[in-house]
């Protein structure tokens, strides 16, 4: 019968355990029994959280088991897991008491064979192609003769030596090498960083910016070349503003990097051949163009000479062209001689008439008339002289410091100090009409100053310019 309160029962030695005790017993049992397992299954619900840990489920057609990859193990994965990819996970089983679930803690995870690897490759290829990373319209043209070539490859392998030797043979070019790991853990991140690094170089800096970049690696298996299939590498190549040649593996090897690059080369050596032209061929081409240009120029000159000669044959002769002009020149010369003689005759007649007009008697009469007019003018000037009336007892009043004749009482009051001009000299005076204060006398006139009016001067007689002939 059921009891309300649990009590010990005779013969029952099973003690009651707590839920936690049972959960941890199960945990120790599972971990002890399944401390190392390998599971084959398809990834489902893959996600990476902010802490760096990864969670997923592995499933097949019969069951599902949860899985977790801690941050340190996730960083060592050789590929980026995706849903639907079949893998083989190696780790240990454990339980999670908080949810009464068991799960696998994965230490290592690989693709389950080449088929799974190719399936992952095709899935990533379809995803990136859908984003337009492989579109032909996005491909950049390669420069004809790059001055600087950047190479992303291993710094110690045979690939870089093959590229340098081939470039030296064809057309010596400045090469900048960015050494990277080309396979293994962390190689994809180094390759992508190198491509982005070349693209970030500023023109004119201490390190020359490449005009062309070659991403190269020697041949190998699909696993060896897998770094060039990583999404981070493909995106870096597609986003680079510098034209890129992908030379990964041999002719039969194809990676997603080849699709994202602007041009795929079958081998690293072929990439060097594609990157630059043959210098000897260029020189030969230039010489050929120079010779053709010279021949064309000579032919042009020869044709011009032929055309000029043909035209010259149709031109009239020199005598035929110049004959009428010569005749006209002779006619004008004769007419000029006759005209000059006529002009000379007219000039001689004019000179004779002018000479007759210049006889001494005629000149004397003209000069006497001029003297009479000059004397009349001088007499008029003398009659208008203001000092001419001083001989008749008059005086002329001016300001002491000179100036015009004062003709009114108001003007004399304004002047104050006056000069009275008489026939025989000048007397200085001050105006005192009882209303103004006495003015300061002006300094005396120098003793040698001229007094009185100036005497009338008759201009001297002008001598004749002509003499009796």
Helices and strands as residue ranges (DSSP letters): H 19-33, E 37-48, E 54-59, E 64-69, H 71-74, E 86-96, E 101-111, H 114-130, G 136-138, E 148-153, H 158-170, E 174-179, H 187-200, E 212-217, G 226-229, H 231-239, E 244-248, H 256-260, E 263-264, H 268-275, H 279-314, H 318-357, H 360-383, G 386-392, E 396-399, H 409-415, E 417-422, E 425-430
